[in-house]
């Protein structure tokens, strides 16, 4: 049976352009996502956009705030699916799992923001639910974080350690180039 793949674009929203998040790695993540998105569209493969939604009017992710909008570089077109979620996992409180199964999707390719939060949680659940899961390392990004002992972790370290915790247990980690030119040549 030939595998059926879907591309998930998770939380690529204008809220993450806000300075409050601090320093970020992978400044080309959105560009890489747009390259993958273009290849997906050319092949007519399914694309699912995930948007984080907050009920707090002060949140950047509140629907009335500009931060809720998907970034222009990866805007959905035509009948592409947009799912909203209120927690880190794209599967909890949404119809994502059902949608994938109904459409006989066996492989999920994950891109988006941010690596240690919604990307990590969605990747873990995807793997646990039995989907072959591919996470694109240069089509995700992280911000620097302060640890529980007030230790600072730069964005690259946060990103790389998060990928290491997912590698081979929950997902196959690939770059955009590996995905499009080596593994699944488009």
N, C-alpha and C positions, 0 to 999 in steps of 0.2 A: 504494500500500500504506500503510495506517495504521501509524504508528509505535507500537511497544509499549514502554512505559516500566517500569523497575524503580527503586525507591528503595533506595539503599544507606545504611545507618546504621553508620558506621565508628567503632569504639572508644569508644562513649559508655559508658565504664566508670567505676566508682567510684574506680579508681586515680587518675583525674585530679582528684579532690577533695582529694588530699593536698597539704599545704602545701609540700612539697619542690619543686614545679614553679614556684613564684613567682607573680608577677602575671600575670593573664590578661585578655584583652579579651573582648568579646561575652558578657557574663554571661547574656544571654537566648538563647544558641545552643540549649540543650537545649529550652527552651520553643518556639522556632521549629521545631525538629525534631519535637516532639510535635504541633504544628499541621499540619505537612506529613504526618506519619504518620497523623493522624486523617483527613485528606482522602484519602490513599491507601487507607486501609481502607474508607472509605465508598464508594469507587469499585471496590473489589475488585482493586486493582492489586498487583503483586508487591512485597514488601518483603523485603530481605535484610539481616540484622544481621551485622556483622563484629566479632569479638572478638580482641584481641591476647592471645596466650598466651606466657608465658615459662617456660622449664624451670628457671630459677633460683629456688629456694625463698625467697630474700630479695627477689625482685622483687614489686612491687605487682600485677603481672599474672600471678603464679603461681596456678594454678587453686584451690589451697587457701586463698588469701588473699581477703578480702572485695573487694579492688580489682578482681578479675577479673570480678565481677558487673556486668551491664548496669544502668545507673542506672534507678531506679524510674519516672521520668517517661516513659521510652520502652521499657518492658518488652515483649518479644515475647509474642504471644498465639497460641493454637491451633497451626496448622501453619506459622507463619512460620519461614523458614529462618534458621539461625544457623551461620555459618562461622567457624572459628578459623584464625588465621594466626600465624606466628612472625616475620615480617619486616614492613617498612613497607608493602609492596604487598599489597593484598587479592587480587591475582591469583596471586602466586608461592606455590607449595606448596599451593594450594587448588583446588577445582573451580568457582570463580566463573565463569571465562570459559566453560567447558563448560555450566554451568547457564544462563547468559544465552543462549547460542547455541541450546541445545536448546529453550528456551522462546521463541525468536525475538524476544528483546529487542533493540531497536535503539538505545534511548536509556537512558542511565544517569544518574540524578539522585543526586549525592553530597552527603552531610551527615556531620558527625561531628567527631572530634578526632584530632590537632591539625593545623591548617592547613599548617605547613611540613614536616610529617613524613608520617604515613600518608595524610592527605588529598591532599597534593601528589603523592605517589608513586602512589597509586591513580588519581588523576585523569590523570596523565601516561600511565600504562599503559592506561587505558580509552580515551583518545584514540588512542594508538598502535595499539591493537588494532582500531580502526575503529568503535568505538561513538560515537554522538553523545553527548557528555558535557556535563552541566549541573552546575555547582558552585554551591551556595547560600551566598553570602557571609556572611549573618547566621545561618546554621545550621552554622557552623564557628567555631573559636576557636583562638587561639595564646597561648603564654606568652612572656614576655620571654626574650631569649637573650643570652649573652655571645659575642661574635665571637672569631675567632682572634687578634686583636690586642688582646684584653681590652676591646674596645669594647662598651658596653651598647646593646642594641636593645630598645625598649619593645614590648610585645605588639601594640599597634595597628600599629606600623611593620612588624613581622615578618609580621603577618597581611596587610596591604595589599600589601607587596612580593611576598609569595608569590602572592597573587591576580593581581598584575600579570604575573608570570612565566607564569601559566597562561592568562590571558585571550586569547581568540581563536586561540591556537595549539593548546592541548590541550582547551579547554572554553569554553563560554559561561558567564559569571558572571552570576547573577541573585540577587535578594533573595527571601525567602519570599513577600512580597507580589507581586512580579513573576511568580513561578512560578504561584502559585495564582489570581491575579486578572487577569493580563494575557496571559501566554504560553499557559498551559494552564488556562483558567478551570475551576475545579471548582465 
